Amino acid sequence: MKSNLGPMKYHVGDNVIFDFNGKILEGRIWNADFGGSLEMLGKCHSYDLESQIDGETVLLKHVPEASVFKTLSAKDKQS
């Protein structure tokens, strides 16, 4: 797959704010899919994010990079 998407903006371990189905949530990146998941392959990068919804911890799969707004804290790059 050839892609002109550039580098990923976020990294595994980063705590971020993101939109998921119209809800603004905080979460931690558990997986980063360069070039996206199969359904969006080559269109955008995507992330799997652990978050809390209605008091339950959930893993949200294939969240597009455009839905991630802000880094709250980045993973320590030296560890």
ZIQUIWO-V625745 format. One record per backbone hydrogen bond with DSSP energy under -1.0 kcal/mol. NH is the residue of the N-H (numbers start at 0). CO is the residue of the C=O. E is the energy in kcal/mol with one decimal. If there is no record, write none. Layout:
{{NH;CO;E} {NH;CO;E}}
//
This chain:
{{12;28;-2.6} {13;10;-2.4} {14;72;-3.3} {15;26;-3.0} {16;69;-2.4} {17;24;-2.6} {18;66;-2.5} {19;22;-2.7} {22;19;-1.7} {24;17;-3.1} {26;15;-2.4} {27;49;-2.2} {28;13;-2.5} {29;47;-3.1} {30;47;-1.4} {32;45;-3.2} {35;32;-2.3} {39;36;-1.4} {41;34;-3.1} {42;39;-2.7} {45;32;-1.7} {46;62;-2.1} {47;30;-2.5} {48;59;-2.5} {49;27;-2.7} {50;57;-2.4} {52;55;-2.6} {55;52;-1.9} {57;50;-2.9} {59;48;-3.4} {62;46;-3.1} {64;44;-2.5} {66;63;-1.9} {67;64;-1.7} {68;16;-2.6} {69;16;-1.3} {71;14;-3.2} {72;14;-1.5} {78;75;-1.2}}
//
